[in-house]
């Protein structure tokens, strides 16, 4: 059974129980007060009749009704029967004689037990009968029976019972109908949630949102939560799709970068095998010196390509560690000796440009929370990158400060790049168009450098102009101590 039908059943059942209890209460109160008023009149008149009887053993035991009293009883539609147990005679009010009514008289032995009210039907008429025994010297000598016709009250209560039953039935039917309508309206937003979930399950459109214009109640809160969840799922899916695309591009580029050195190595190996496995007559025209020179060139190519593959594998290993969320071991390091060591070693790197050490006075008494090896690797990446793309001119490194950050600036006067290339230079295997196929490299260095900067909670700023050079500013959070006087 669906929720809306269960809600309707609950609404209907609760309403039916409430209507039954309410109707029974109303019926009980009306019945009690209706018949209670009749009973009060009977008790009052019966006491008057008993008190009006004046008899003794000397005067004879006889009962009677005063004419005025009998008239009042008839006007009140009360029926009186007085039975004399000593003579066996009974006196009747005129209305009983007119209708030929006789109340049943109990035996004298049970007359005392008959005191009280009885409901009975005589000749098709319904009565409430009130009986009061008359005593003399401790013995029952007579019985006053006073009855009230209750046909009007009975009809009233029967009609009331029918009205309550029919009204309750109609109310239950209407409540069921409106309850089902309200349940459907209440569950309609839930249906939209199910529809949206099915749409997402059967397709890949995570941009679907549930439209809801109702009040901000529990259902509104649920729909808001579902929409927020869909938004997060869409973000996760887009991130995952982007990561998957990046991974595919990474694998494709890595395969391409590895295929070139492997092809060179394989070609040179095949050449060496052909040279050393050939017969002497097949090597006519080549002396030992020529063979040695050719072999040395092949081995040199193999060594160079092997070194290139080793660098590529190491770079890929560094990026794999970055993707795996490797945590760097960090400590508080003085920045000046670290940078001085990099500057000293940088002058021995292969280069055509002039290496210039700029103003490093800002590094005095400055410390950073970082990893020495990774920070030096990051600086060497930027310096080697500057040497690589500066066929002539100079590469300069200096230090600047901004607020609580220290900046290491590496500037070159090389080929530069177009500004549209800047957003992509930290992508893996990416190299700006002017350098593709001209300058050797794998395109992984800047990706590794960016990862190291991010791990140190720093940032990098790029300023470049095509044909005029490029400037990288590496910003690192630092701790500045008081400078000595």
Secondary structure, DSSP 4 states (H G I P E B T S, - for coil): --HHHHHHHHHHHHHHHHHHHHHHHHHHHHHHHHHHHHHHHHHHHHHHHHHH---BTTTB------HHHHHHHHHTTEEEEEEETTT--EEE-HHHHHHT-------GGGTGGG-EEEEEEETTEEEEEEEEEEEETTEEEEEEEEEEE-HHHHHHHHHHHHHHHHHHHHHHHHHHHHHHHHHHHHHHHHHHHHHHHHHHHHS--TT------S-SSHHHHHHHHHHHHHHHHHHHHHHHHHHHHHHHHHHHHHHHHHHHHHHHHHHHHHHHHHHHHS-TGGGTT--HHHHHHHHHHHHHHHHHHHHHHHHHHHHHHHHHHHHTTPPPP-EEEEHHHHHHHHHHHHTTS--SSEEEE---GGGTTEEEEE-HHHHHHHHHHHHHHHHHT-SSSEEEEEEEEETTEEEEEEEE-S----GGGGGGTTSTT---GGGTTTS---S-HHHHHHHHHHHTT-EEEEEEETTTEEEEEEEEE-EEPPPP-
